[in-house]
Amino acid sequence: MFKRVFLFSLIILCFLCSNFVQSFAEEKQVSQLIIINKAINRLAFYENGKLVKEFKVATGRSQDLTPEGKFKIVNKIVNRPYYKENIPGGDPRNPLGNRWLGLNARGTWGTTYAIHGNSNPASIGTYASSGCVRMYDEEVEWLFDHVQKNTTVFITSSNKSFNDIAVADQLFNDDSGSIVVTKPNDIPTSLKLGSVGSEVEWLQETLTKLGYSRNGIDGYFAEGTDFAVRVFQQNHRLAVDGVVGAGTKQLLLDLLKENKRDDALSAYFFTFTLKKINANGVLRNDNDLNGVQRLTY
């Protein structure tokens, strides 16, 4: 009898210990946070107080449709069916795309409001949804794979930076350490003809600033972007393959930084020269500034 009681007590003790270890491990999970700013239609993903990645999104057609506040990701679904029109998951016509991150917003439990993909990538960056937050399919796949259930999602409309929003609303956990915001710089090495998403927008914006593209910024790596990349590669003696690999990406980043310094320097000398001429009471046109001309980008 004593042995039975002892064995039973030992089993209970082991069960309690395992639960304690599991609970402790769960408490020590990576601290994650998502902030969605409807004012600029951008989503920021934080991990341990650091900005990991930023995405362009679409939100509600009117201000009240996408709820604001602090919510949790309560379910994660791959290829969720669109029940309203009986469209199965994975169908190209499915407006919910290929991933669904359900939110417990407005009394629902991940059934009504979500961060999800979509079948209309042209809507990303606009106010187009009935309340959900839309992403490019490729980018919501990445987020789906990295974000954990029960992660806090804070939705707001603000003119503050993501970091200022997080600090002002005390969104970082106390155990996340010091808040260090790093600029996302993880553009995949596979950007090429056919790619879509925020990374392509960055590429197009950079090529435009460097004078290699006048095709606009739409997030689609089409023929115009491909041509601009190839010209850039040829001019800098890189492999002319139209693929933004590590070498092309790094050179773009370096030249972009250099271009920003040149812009600031040109603006400084122009302003200084103009003030000097005004102080002498002489007004001249840009072409008369002793060879110093105002540069327009």
DOVO-34824 format. One record per residue (C-alpha): x, y, z; residue in three letters. Coordinates in steps of 0.02 Angstrom, whole numbers, plus 50000, padded with zeros to 5 digits. Layout:
// DOVO-34824
XYZala ...
***
This chain:
// DOVO-34824
500005000050000met 501405011950046phe 502315008149884lys 500765012049782arg 500515028749870val 502355032849847phe 502315028649661leu 500715038549635phe 501465053649725ser 503035052149620leu 502015052049458ile 501035067449514ile 502665076349559leu 503435072549389cys 501865078749302phe 501885095149400leu 503745097449367cys 503525094849180ser 502095107449177asn 503175119849272phe 504625117749151val 503435119549003gln 502645135149077ser 504355142549114phe 504905139048935ala 503325147148866glu 503635162548972glu 505385163648901lys 504795163048721gln 505445175948600val 504545192448628ser 503655197648468gln 502585212548420leu 501665218548265ile 501205236848239ile 500055242048097ile 499925260548057asn 498405264147949lys 498995281947917ala 500385275347805ile 499735257547775asn 501295249247843arg 501565234347958leu 503115232448068ala 503665215948143phe 504725216848302tyr 505675203148391glu 506495205948560asn 506285224648543gly 507115225348371lys 506275229948208leu 506505214548100val 505505218747946lys 504265231447879glu 502885228047753phe 501655237747646lys 499835233047679val 498055237447632ala 496745242047762thr 494885246447769gly 494025256947637arg 493465268747775ser 494295273347939gln 493095263448048asp 493195246947954leu 494905241048017thr 494795241148207pro 496095250348309glu 496795244348474gly 497815230148547lys 497375212548491phe 498125195048488lys 498445182748348ile 497295168548401val 497395156948250asn 498515153448101lys 497725145347948ile 498515139847784val 497365142047633asn 495795147147726arg 494215144947620pro 493185160247576tyr 491555154047648tyr 490525169147591lys 490665164047408glu 491105145747436asn 492865147547363ile 494055133947426pro 495725137847505gly 497175138547383gly 496045143647239asp 496805158347141pro 495125167147154arg 495145166547344asn 495245184647405pro 496025178947569leu 497625173147487gly 498655158847555asn 498885163347740arg 497715169347878trp 498255176648046leu 496625178648142gly 496385192548271leu 495245192948423asn 494535209848372ala 492795216748412arg 492195201248502gly 492725189248366thr 493995175348387trp 495015175548228gly 493505172348118thr 493175189748050thr 494715200848063tyr 496435195248011ala 498085198947927ile 498015188947767his 498575187647586gly 497485192347439asn 497095189147257ser 497285207447208asn 499085213047240pro 498725229847158ala 497685234347312ser 499175233547430ile 499575250747498gly 497805257047472thr 496215257747575tyr 495285243247497ala 494735230047622ser 493145227347723ser 494155227747884gly 495575215247869cys 497405219347840val 497995213247670arg 499775208747623met 500665202247469tyr 500535183147470asp 502415180747470glu 502635192547617glu 501215185647724val 502005168447700glu 503605175047778trp 502655183147922leu 501605167547949phe 503175156947965asp 504005168648090his 502615175448202val 501945165448349gln 500165163548408lys 499655175548548asn 500825188948478thr 500165206448512thr 499545216248361val 499335234948389phe 498325244148256ile 498305263148254thr 498285278648144ser 499755289548189ser 501045301648120asn 502365294448239lys 503725282248192ser 503455263848234phe 504715264848375asn 503895280348450asp 502205271548442ile 502915256448532ala 503715266948669val 502235278648693ala 501005264248710asp 502185253448814gln 502075239148691leu 503785231648726phe 503865218548864asn 504925222649017asp 506045207648984asp 506415212348804ser 507945222248856gly 508425239048788ser 507445245048637ile 508605244248489val 507825248148321val 508795241648172thr 508395246747995lys 507795231347899pro 509105227147771asn 508705209347725asp 508175210647544ile 508195192947474pro 509565188547353thr 508265182147229ser 507445198247172leu 507175195946986lys 505905197146845leu 504215192346918gly 504585196647100ser 503325207247194val 503265215747363gly 503995229347472ser 505775224047431glu 505445227347248val 504775244547294glu 506415248047384trp 507375242447230leu 506335253347114gln 506485268447228glu 508375266247239thr 508575264447051leu 507515280147028thr 508565290247151lys 510155284447065leu 509475289546895gly 509265272246819tyr 507375271346813ser 505875282146770arg 504615268046774asn 503825272546941gly 503695262547102ile 502345249247105asp 503145233947186gly 503145223747024tyr 504805217846952phe 504285219246769ala 505255222546609glu 505625240746650gly 506425236346817thr 507365221946738asp 508085233646606phe 508595246446739ala 509465233146843val 510415226646691arg 510995244246643val 511565247146823phe 512505230546824gln 513335234146656gln 513885251646710asn 514695244646867his 515485229346785arg 514375216846874leu 513655201046799ala 512245207246687val 510905194546733asp 509495205846797gly 509555197146966val 509795207747122val 511035196647212gly 512135200847360ala 513415210647256gly 512125221147163thr 511175224447323lys 512705230147420gln 513275241847281leu 511525249447272leu 511565252447460leu 513305260247453asp 512865271847309leu 511215276647391leu 512155282047549lys 513415291547443glu 512015299847345asn 511185305747506lys 512825313447566arg 513055322247398asp 511275328947407asp 511555336047581ala 513235343647531leu 512525351547372ser 511065358847468ala 512235365847601tyr 513415374547479phe 511975381547377phe 511125388647532thr 512765395747598phe 513205404147433thr 511465411347411leu 511495419047586lys 513205426547553lys 512615435047394ile 511045441547479asn 512105448947618ala 513055459347490asn 511425465547419gly 511665456947251val 510345445247184leu 510835433047049arg 510085418246959asn 510675400446989asp 511745401246832asn 512725415946901asp 513285407647062leu 515105406147007asn 514865388746940gly 513865382547090val 512205376647025gln 510715370047119arg 510495351647080leu 508765344347057thr 508395326047090tyr 
***
